[in-house]
Amino acid sequence: MTSSDNHYFSRLLRKNIWIYFFSFLIAPTGYIVKIVISNSVSVEELGTLYAVMSLMTILGSYNDFGMTESLNYFLPGHIHTKDKKKITNTFSIALATNLITSTILSILLFFWAGWLAENYFRIPLAGTLLQILIVQFFAQNIFMTMNTFFQSIQDTKLQKSVDFARMFLLMCLVCGLWFLDMHTIQAYAWAWSAAILWGLALSVSVLTYKYRSYFTFEGWFFSWESYKHILKYAIWVMLSANVGMLLSQIDMQMVVYMLGAEAAGYYTNYLSLIRIPFLFLLPGVYFLFPVFSDLLKRGEERKVIAIHAFTYELFSILGLMMTSFFILFGTTLTTTLFGPGYETSGTILLYSAPFLLFNFLLQIDFQILGASGRPKTKMFILLAGVGLNLVTNYIFLNLWGVVGSAFASGIGWVFIWCLSFRQTRKFAASFRWSVFWQNIVWIWLLTWALSGVHLENYFTGRLQLFGGILIIMLIYSIVFLALNWSEFRRFQRIFRSKHLIW
């Protein structure tokens, strides 16, 4: 590899360090918010709040016809060629589209709030929360456009720091409402809206101050050809909106419609638990999109193969370790965080955990498909998975209630991974099975050794139990690093060598 290649990889590592640094800051703030709300409102109120937010998340995914996500595909190339006019044109098209569609949807949601509350959510509170959270819906869509710009230019430090500032304010507002004994579900909804407005204002300020030199409006004019070119790619991105998010939100909406707001309350806290590993892993996965896109455009497919193989090994092992942890300590984790009364959330987690590995892996495959300009393939895979998910949800929710959602989600993850891996398997040719099976043996031994540990026998009180859970997580982390330290070192040597050969 040349010195420029080594510089590129060093820059990649530095950016990932910032991703994980801020992810470790964002994660606790998000969970403090959920813990405070869960312990101060009823299960039904909690379910209603997050059911409404879930519906808005789905609408937000399709709100701008995929224009925002397309920035990750188009902007790196324009920035590489320093074409300010194309940067300005591409970003302004995405922003203008988002502004128009968000305004229209916000108006419709405001006037349809009562009808949706009566006929869909079947609880009057939902109408009030819908109208409050319209502010959050509108601002979130514009905020995501700004945030995606930072991601596309690989300024992960700025991207994640702005996101952390938003979540930190939300945590302060929620905790302040709790201390002031103003912990109504409506007040918490206003806190969400206020926090995202602050995040949007901060993003606009930073973009204007730091990156105004990237844009030029001299001689700029709207081009239908550019719009159609971007839309041709974006429309497939829209139809293939993030798989993990979409499937979980479809599950949530079916739980709401078929079982009611209380079941949705259990399900939303289950989602908070199953997302614990994703909070730390997905920022790195999503960062792979612009990296893969850049490398493929430069014709450096061997680097893509090396990164893909390494992340596949890493995520396979982490997925199995998280499965072991959730099966052994998931119930204790649930009651410790959310209190008595949420045991059902832990039961859903128990049955969902064995499928977690496949959700990890399909995320990597989807970054490859997006970066290689194949959103249409991603869309067809997703549609097939959503179709299967709708059928399995209907069957299992009727058979086993809210616990059935775990099996529906798991089957969907396995099915989608099979399809996505078939389309990207050429990048996985270097997967090291010897490393994988070595880890399997040690994970099984670790699970066996910890299977007799019942934290309730050693710790009393929720705070002490949480400390015990952190100790268990530390044990898993130490074992993972000890088993795979040589792999991290080998991967580093490969990228410093002249040939990318495993």
C-alpha positions in Angstrom: 0.0 0.0 0.0 1.1 3.6 -0.7 1.6 6.2 2.0 -1.7 7.7 0.8 -3.5 4.4 1.4 -2.0 4.2 4.9 -3.2 7.8 5.5 -6.7 6.9 4.3 -6.9 3.9 6.7 -5.5 5.9 9.6 -8.1 8.6 8.9 -10.8 5.9 8.9 -9.7 4.6 12.3 -9.7 8.1 13.8 -13.2 8.8 12.5 -14.4 5.5 13.9 -12.9 6.4 17.3 -15.1 9.5 17.3 -18.2 7.5 16.3 -17.7 5.1 19.2 -16.7 7.9 21.7 -20.0 9.8 21.1 -22.0 6.6 20.9 -20.9 5.7 24.4 -22.0 9.1 25.5 -25.4 9.1 23.6 -26.4 5.6 24.7 -26.6 6.4 28.5 -28.6 9.6 27.9 -31.1 7.7 25.7 -31.6 5.0 28.3 -31.9 7.5 31.2 -34.7 9.1 29.2 -36.5 5.8 28.7 -35.9 4.7 32.4 -37.3 7.9 33.8 -40.4 7.9 31.6 -41.0 4.2 32.2 -40.9 4.7 36.0 -43.2 7.7 36.0 -46.1 6.9 33.7 -48.3 3.9 33.1 -47.4 1.1 30.7 -50.3 2.2 28.5 -49.2 5.8 28.4 -45.6 4.7 27.6 -46.9 2.5 24.8 -49.0 5.3 23.3 -46.1 7.7 23.3 -43.7 5.4 21.5 -46.4 4.0 19.2 -47.1 7.5 18.0 -43.3 8.1 17.6 -43.0 4.8 15.7 -45.7 5.9 13.2 -43.8 9.1 12.7 -40.5 7.3 12.2 -42.0 5.2 9.4 -43.5 8.3 7.7 -40.1 10.0 8.1 -38.3 7.2 6.4 -40.4 7.8 3.2 -41.0 11.5 3.7 -38.4 12.9 1.3 -38.4 10.1 -1.4 -35.0 8.9 -0.2 -33.3 12.2 -1.1 -31.6 12.6 2.3 -30.0 9.1 2.3 -28.9 9.7 -1.3 -26.5 12.4 -0.1 -24.2 9.6 1.1 -24.0 8.3 -2.4 -23.6 11.5 -4.4 -21.8 14.0 -2.2 -18.5 12.1 -1.7 -17.9 12.1 -5.5 -18.7 15.8 -5.9 -16.5 16.7 -2.9 -13.7 14.6 -4.3 -13.8 16.5 -7.6 -14.4 19.8 -5.7 -17.5 20.6 -7.8 -19.2 23.2 -5.6 -22.1 23.7 -8.0 -23.0 20.0 -7.8 -22.6 19.9 -4.1 -24.9 22.9 -3.8 -27.4 21.5 -6.2 -27.5 18.0 -4.7 -27.9 19.3 -1.1 -30.4 22.0 -1.9 -32.6 19.5 -3.8 -32.6 17.1 -0.8 -33.3 19.9 1.6 -36.1 21.5 -0.4 -37.8 18.2 -1.0 -37.7 17.5 2.7 -39.1 20.9 3.6 -42.0 20.6 1.2 -43.0 17.0 2.0 -42.5 17.5 5.8 -44.8 20.5 5.8 -47.5 18.7 3.9 -47.4 15.6 6.1 -47.3 17.7 9.3 -50.5 19.6 8.3 -52.2 16.3 7.4 -51.2 14.7 10.7 -52.4 17.7 12.7 -55.9 17.5 11.2 -56.1 13.7 11.1 -54.9 13.3 14.7 -58.4 12.8 16.1 -59.4 10.3 13.5 -56.1 8.3 13.9 -56.6 8.3 17.7 -60.1 6.9 17.4 -59.8 4.5 14.6 -56.2 3.3 14.6 -54.7 3.8 18.1 -58.1 3.5 19.8 -57.1 5.7 22.7 -57.8 9.5 22.9 -54.4 10.3 24.3 -52.8 9.4 21.0 -54.5 12.4 19.3 -53.0 14.9 21.8 -49.5 13.3 21.5 -49.7 13.3 17.7 -50.3 17.1 17.7 -47.5 17.8 20.2 -45.0 15.6 18.3 -45.7 17.2 14.9 -43.0 19.7 15.9 -40.6 16.8 16.6 -41.6 15.2 13.3 -40.9 18.2 11.1 -37.7 19.3 12.8 -36.4 15.7 12.9 -36.7 15.3 9.1 -34.7 18.5 8.5 -32.2 17.6 11.2 -31.5 14.3 9.5 -30.7 16.1 6.2 -28.1 18.2 8.0 -26.8 15.2 9.9 -26.5 13.2 6.7 -24.4 15.9 5.1 -21.9 15.7 8.0 -21.9 11.9 7.5 -21.4 12.0 3.8 -18.3 14.2 4.2 -17.1 11.9 6.9 -17.1 14.5 9.6 -18.2 11.9 12.2 -16.9 14.0 15.1 -19.3 16.8 14.3 -22.1 14.5 13.3 -22.2 12.6 16.5 -21.4 15.6 18.8 -24.5 17.4 17.5 -26.6 14.3 18.0 -25.2 14.0 21.5 -26.0 17.6 22.3 -29.6 16.9 21.3 -29.9 13.8 23.4 -28.2 15.5 26.4 -30.8 18.3 26.3 -33.6 15.8 26.1 -32.2 13.9 29.1 -32.0 17.2 31.1 -35.5 18.2 30.2 -37.0 14.8 31.1 -35.1 14.6 34.4 -36.1 18.2 35.2 -39.8 17.4 34.6 -39.4 14.4 36.9 -37.7 16.4 39.7 -40.3 19.2 39.4 -43.1 16.6 39.7 -44.4 17.5 36.2 -44.0 14.1 34.7 -47.0 13.8 32.6 -46.8 12.0 29.2 -47.8 15.2 27.4 -44.9 17.1 29.1 -42.4 14.4 28.0 -43.7 14.7 24.5 -43.0 18.5 24.5 -39.5 17.7 25.8 -38.9 15.6 22.7 -40.0 18.4 20.4 -37.9 21.0 22.3 -34.8 18.9 22.1 -35.0 18.3 18.4 -35.5 22.0 17.7 -32.3 22.7 19.7 -30.5 20.0 17.7 -31.7 21.5 14.4 -30.7 25.0 15.3 -27.2 23.8 16.3 -26.8 21.8 13.1 -27.8 24.8 10.9 -25.4 27.0 12.8 -22.5 24.6 12.5 -23.2 24.0 8.8 -23.3 27.7 8.0 -20.2 28.5 10.0 -17.9 25.6 9.1 -19.0 24.3 5.7 -20.3 27.4 3.9 -17.1 27.2 1.6 -18.4 24.0 0.2 -21.3 25.8 -1.5 -21.7 28.3 -4.2 -24.9 30.0 -5.4 -23.1 32.0 -8.1 -24.8 31.1 -11.3 -26.8 28.4 -9.6 -30.2 27.4 -11.1 -32.6 24.5 -10.5 -31.9 21.7 -13.0 -34.6 19.2 -13.7 -32.0 16.8 -15.2 -30.1 16.8 -11.9 -33.3 16.4 -10.0 -34.4 13.4 -12.1 -30.9 11.9 -11.8 -30.9 12.1 -8.0 -34.5 10.9 -7.8 -33.8 7.9 -10.0 -31.4 6.6 -7.3 -33.3 8.1 -4.3 -36.7 6.5 -5.1 -35.1 3.0 -4.6 -33.5 4.2 -1.4 -36.9 5.4 -0.2 -38.5 2.0 -0.9 -35.6 0.2 0.8 -35.5 2.4 3.9 -33.4 1.0 6.8 -34.3 -2.6 7.3 -33.8 -2.9 11.0 -35.8 0.3 11.7 -38.6 -0.6 9.3 -39.1 -4.1 10.5 -39.1 -3.1 14.2 -41.6 -0.3 13.5 -43.9 -2.5 11.5 -43.9 -4.9 14.5 -44.7 -2.0 16.8 -47.6 -0.9 14.7 -49.1 -4.4 14.4 -48.7 -4.8 18.2 -50.6 -1.5 18.7 -53.3 -2.3 16.2 -53.9 -6.0 17.2 -53.1 -5.9 21.0 -53.4 -2.3 22.2 -51.3 0.4 23.9 -50.3 -1.7 26.9 -48.8 -4.4 24.8 -47.0 -1.7 22.9 -45.6 -0.5 26.2 -44.0 -3.9 26.8 -42.8 -4.0 23.2 -41.2 -0.6 23.2 -39.1 -1.4 26.2 -38.1 -4.7 24.6 -36.9 -2.7 21.6 -34.8 -0.5 24.0 -33.1 -3.7 25.3 -32.5 -5.4 21.9 -31.0 -2.1 20.6 -28.3 -1.9 23.3 -25.7 -3.6 21.1 -26.8 -1.7 18.0 -26.3 1.7 19.8 -22.5 0.9 19.8 -22.2 -1.1 16.6 -24.5 0.5 14.0 -22.7 3.9 14.0 -19.7 2.1 12.7 -21.8 0.1 10.3 -23.4 3.2 8.8 -20.0 4.8 8.5 -19.1 1.9 6.2 -21.5 3.3 3.5 -19.5 6.3 2.4 -16.3 4.4 2.9 -17.5 1.5 0.7 -18.9 4.0 -1.8 -15.6 5.8 -2.0 -13.5 2.7 -2.3 -15.7 1.1 -5.0 -15.6 4.3 -7.1 -11.8 4.3 -6.8 -11.8 0.6 -8.0 -10.3 -0.6 -4.8 -12.5 -3.7 -4.3 -9.8 -5.6 -2.4 -10.0 -3.1 0.4 -13.8 -3.6 0.5 -13.4 -7.3 0.7 -10.9 -7.0 3.6 -13.1 -4.6 5.6 -16.2 -6.7 4.9 -14.6 -10.0 5.9 -13.2 -8.4 9.1 -16.5 -6.9 10.1 -18.3 -10.1 9.4 -16.0 -12.0 11.7 -16.3 -9.3 14.4 -20.1 -9.0 14.2 -20.7 -12.8 14.1 -18.7 -13.2 17.4 -20.3 -10.1 19.0 -23.8 -11.3 18.0 -23.3 -14.7 19.7 -21.9 -13.1 22.8 -24.9 -10.8 23.1 -27.2 -13.7 22.6 -25.5 -15.5 25.5 -25.8 -12.3 27.7 -29.4 -11.7 26.9 -30.5 -15.3 27.5 -28.7 -15.5 30.9 -29.3 -12.0 32.2 -32.0 -10.4 30.0 -34.8 -10.7 32.6 -32.6 -9.2 35.4 -31.6 -6.3 33.0 -35.3 -5.6 32.2 -36.5 -5.3 35.8 -33.4 -3.4 36.9 -33.8 -0.7 34.2 -37.6 -0.4 33.9 -38.8 -1.7 37.3 -41.3 -4.4 38.3 -44.2 -4.8 35.9 -42.0 -5.0 32.7 -41.1 -8.7 33.0 -43.0 -9.3 29.7 -40.4 -7.1 27.9 -37.7 -9.5 29.2 -39.6 -12.5 27.9 -39.7 -11.0 24.4 -36.0 -10.4 24.6 -35.3 -14.0 25.7 -37.0 -15.4 22.6 -35.6 -12.8 20.2 -31.9 -13.0 21.3 -31.0 -16.2 19.3 -31.8 -14.3 16.0 -29.7 -11.3 16.9 -26.6 -12.4 14.9 -28.5 -12.3 11.6 -29.6 -8.7 12.2 -26.0 -7.7 12.8 -24.8 -9.3 9.5 -27.5 -8.1 7.2 -26.7 -4.5 8.2 -23.2 -4.9 6.7 -24.6 -6.5 3.5 -27.1 -3.6 3.1 -24.2 -1.0 3.3 -22.5 -2.9 0.4 -25.6 -2.9 -1.7 -26.2 0.8 -1.1 -22.6 1.8 -1.7 -22.4 -0.2 -5.0 -25.5 1.6 -6.4 -27.9 -1.3 -6.0 -30.8 0.2 -4.0 -33.2 -1.6 -6.2 -31.9 -5.0 -5.1 -32.0 -3.8 -1.5 -35.6 -2.7 -2.0 -36.8 -6.1 -3.4 -35.1 -7.9 -0.5 -36.7 -5.6 2.0 -40.2 -6.0 0.4 -39.9 -9.7 0.6 -38.9 -9.5 4.2 -41.7 -7.1 5.1 -44.2 -9.3 3.4 -43.0 -12.3 5.4 -42.9 -10.2 8.5 -46.6 -9.1 8.1 -47.7 -12.7 7.8 -45.6 -14.1 10.7 -46.7 -11.2 12.9 -50.3 -11.8 12.2 -49.9 -15.5 13.0 -47.7 -15.3 16.1 -49.4 -12.3 17.7 -52.6 -14.2 17.6 -51.0 -17.4 18.9 -48.8 -16.1 21.7 -49.6 -12.4 22.1 -46.9 -9.8 22.3 -44.2 -12.5 22.8 -45.0 -13.7 19.3 -43.4 -10.5 17.9 -40.0 -11.9 18.8 -40.4 -14.9 16.5 -41.8 -12.8 13.7 -38.9 -10.4 13.9 -36.3 -13.2 14.1 -37.7 -15.1 11.1 -37.6 -11.8 9.2 -34.0 -11.2 10.1 -32.9 -14.7 9.0 -34.8 -14.5 5.8 -33.5 -11.0 4.8 -29.9 -12.0 5.7 -30.1 -15.1 3.4 -31.2 -12.9 0.5 -28.7 -10.1 1.2 -25.8 -12.5 1.7 -26.6 -14.1 -1.6 -26.2 -10.8 -3.3 -22.9 -9.8 -1.5 -21.2 -13.2 -0.9 -18.3 -12.4 -3.2 -17.1 -9.9 -0.5 -17.2 -12.6 2.2 -14.8 -15.0 0.5 -12.1 -14.3 3.1 -14.2 -15.1 6.2 -12.0 -17.0 8.6 -14.0 -20.0 9.9 -11.2 -21.1 12.2 -11.5 -17.9 14.2 -15.3 -18.2 14.3 -15.3 -21.8 15.6 -12.6 -21.0 18.2 -14.8 -18.2 19.5 -17.9 -20.5 19.5 -16.1 -23.0 21.8 -15.1 -20.2 24.3 -18.5 -18.6 24.1 -20.2 -21.9 25.0 -17.7 -22.4 27.9 -18.4 -18.8 29.2 -22.2 -19.4 28.9 -21.9 -22.6 30.9 -19.7 -21.0 33.5 -22.1 -18.1 34.0 -25.4 -20.1 33.7 -25.4 -20.7 37.5 -24.9 -17.1 38.4 -28.0 -15.4 39.7 -27.3 -11.7 40.4 -30.2 -11.4 42.8 -28.4 -13.7 45.2 -25.4 -11.3 45.4 -26.9 -7.9 45.0 -30.0 -6.2 46.5 -31.7 -3.1 45.1 -31.8 -1.9 41.5 -28.7 0.2 41.7 -26.6 -2.7 43.0 -28.1 -5.1 40.5 -27.2 -2.7 37.7 -23.6 -2.7 39.0 -23.7 -6.5 38.9 -24.8 -6.4 35.3 -22.0 -4.0 34.4 -19.5 -6.5 35.9 -21.0 -9.3 33.8 -20.7 -7.1 30.7 -17.1 -6.3 31.6 -16.4 -10.1 31.8 -17.9 -10.6 28.3 -15.8 -7.7 27.0 -12.6 -9.0 28.4 -13.2 -12.5 27.0 -14.0 -11.0 23.6 -10.9 -8.8 23.5 -8.6 -11.6 24.8 -9.9 -14.0 22.1 -9.7 -11.6 19.2 -6.8 -9.3 20.0 -4.5 -11.0 17.5 -7.2 -10.6 14.8 -7.3 -6.8 15.4 -3.5 -6.7 15.1 -3.5 -8.9 12.0 -6.1 -6.7 10.3 -4.0 -3.6 11.1 -0.9 -5.3 9.6 -2.8 -6.2 6.4 -3.7 -2.6 5.8 -0.1 -1.6 6.3 1.3 -4.2 3.9 1.7 -3.9 0.2 -0.9 -6.6 -0.7 -4.4 -7.0 0.6 -4.3 -10.8 0.7 -5.7 -12.7 3.6 
